[in-house]
Structure formats: C-alpha cells, structure tokens
C-alpha cells in the first residue's frame, strides 16, 4: 500500500497513517498475513520522520491489527473488511434505493450527505441495540 | 529513550564564539542525542551557522567546549563522524561532477560511490558537466552527494533545501529520512521554513541572539505547551484573564476581541488535550477559552517572537 500525507489536514501525521492502514483493511487492500511497508520505504516516499511511522505501527499493534515479527517486518493480523458493508450487500442495496428516492424527491448531494450524517450520529449515540457478535442478535 | 552509554551526537558546554568584539554565540549548552533529526532554527544572525561551523571544526570556540560523538571537532575521529554542508555550498567550480565525486572518494575511507552517483543521476546532472555551469539547485545536489557519500554518523546541514525546487525538496527530504531510518544517521539541519519541519524533525534547537532559547524532543515540547484562544478581557492590557499566571506566557497577541496565547503547560496537568477552559493551565475554567496542543510551527513562532530573553528551557 502507499501512504499519502496531507500536511494541511490538521490530523496528526501518525494518525493519518493509522487511518490509511485501517481503510486499506476495510477495503480488503490489505489482508491478514500481508506485510506493511517498512519504515524506510515509507519515509523515502513520504519524506516524514521515521519515528512517525514507528509510532503509527505501534498504535496499530496496540489495537491488535498488526504484529511486528523481529527481523522480518510488520504484518497484518486481522482484517477489518465486512462483507455486510460492501456496496452490493443487502444493506448497500437498500441504501442505494433510498438515495435514488432522495434524488427523485429533489435533494442535492449535500442535503443527502448531511441527512445521512445526522441519522448516523443519532443512531450511534447512547447505548445502541447492537454490541455483540451477529450470532447473538435476534432478528426482529 | 536516552542511553547514557552512547555519546551525544553534539554536545557543547558554555560554548561561545566572538567575532571582532561581537559574540555570535555565548554561553551555549547543547546536548543533542545521537540518531535524531534536529531542526536548528532561529532568526538571521542567531548563530546557527556559527554553531554548525564550530561542530564541523571550521571555527574554533572562543570559550567553552564542543564535542561531536565524543570527539573534538578537527580531530580525525570527529572529521570521519561528521559531514558538513555549508550554506554557500563551496565546491571547485572548474571541476566536473565526476572529478568532484572522485575527490570525495580519495578523501574519505568510507566513501559510498553508488549513493553519491545515484543522488546526482536522480537530478539528471551529467557527470561530465563542470560544477561552475550548474544551476544553484543542481550545485546543492552535488554538494549533498558529497556530504552523504561520506557515510558519516552525523550530517550537519546548513539550509540544505533552500534552493531546491518543490519536487527536489521532497525527494531530498525523503532521502535524508531514509538515511536516518536505514543507517541511524543523525541530522542537524538549519532552516527558516518552519512549516516543513513538523513531519521531519523529532528534536528542536532554537537559537536567538547567540543563546539557546529552546531545546528538546518535539513531542515533549509540544506537550509542554498549550495554545489558548479566547475573548479578550477588556480590563487587562494583554487581554488575558486577571487570575492568569503571566509567567507561563511565551507570547500573546490580541486581534480585535480575540486573544491567542502560547503558554507553558504546568507539568503533569495534561491540559494540552483540547479541554476547553483549561483550569489546569491556570486560566479560570471558562468555556470561552479553548486550549489545544500547538503545531510545531506555532510553538516555534511564539518562541521566536517572545520579546524578553527568558530562561532556557529543556523538555527532557
């Protein structure tokens, strides 16, 4: 994978690297067993301090996503990709149909984005109905 | 992180250098750990180049002492341990690029011809070109090839990126970071471009009026400071709340009703987490005051602007 560093984003550089690895895990660009680029590869390409890369990798390790193998490099331990979250999953298709209705109702792209963000915020605050593995969820 | 058994990359005690009655540096105590990327910042005439030249052995101290990796500059051990890139990039203008690299090979036991040549090739500079015919940026590239080819443990770089184009700056910075990651090379580089430092350096040495004003690990220095923003108190001339401890203020500015102040965070208060009000910073808990961790650029600018010659700080 290739890292991009946006110096104007206001997000700490090591966090940008952490987020990009997580995104790659979600998209399936990185899979368990894959090796992350070495610190020297990353710094040569992005011109950032090597300690920043090491800090990002330590954070990913702390979260259990990657593991260092001495002398070999840093490897992905688990994936973040969820088939339920793919664009062609039932949930994705539901949402696509909803977006089509929103457009038909005359909503602009920004209106739709704002509405989705508001509903997501509302849906994920407070004690939600979800936590727990899918098997424990009762179909309603 | 600091291993006391390893000699500091650069260490100076009460270091001073006088030029015809004017002190370019005076009473400087410096302790830069090995293998770090240190930004050497300060206004023009602060003594940055003098410090680098003292470390490179091109100048002798008037007072005090300086050591690079434990050796006095000018000794064979110190010369082998360091590579110096001077601001004016002195090279033999009548030499070809190939001659220049050959000179580097003759003068240095650990010379890395492949590294030096790759740096020159990446700039599309013909080896047969005379140095005098090169543009400023390409001359810098040849001078950097000479400095990096030495395979030194400590690179002393005086404004290394100043006349490079943006693509070359990125490439050369990446190359320097690679040297730091792969070979543990320590770098001390002077620069005026503060915005570029945030992602590059992990250590800072700020000089002003020939004295060390700020020195330490960048992360620790950032944690030790808070950037406060709020509505100016109309009764106070500096706009800060009455109860606020003025001795912690590095620099404050008022624009209209807004006050922005860079202050030292009291140790152990953890105020730099963006918690509004900032009771821990000494300010009254007031939701109209926002405290946040400053960017490195904001931190350095405040210290460069700080009016009074306040005491030297060290984070570590």
Interface residues (C-beta under 8 A of the other chain):
Chain A: X5 X7 X13 X39 X40 X43 X44 X45 X46 X47 X48 X49 X50 X51 X52 X53
Chain B: X37 X170 X171 X173 X174 X175 X177 X178 X180 X181 X182 X195 X198 X199 X200 X201 X202
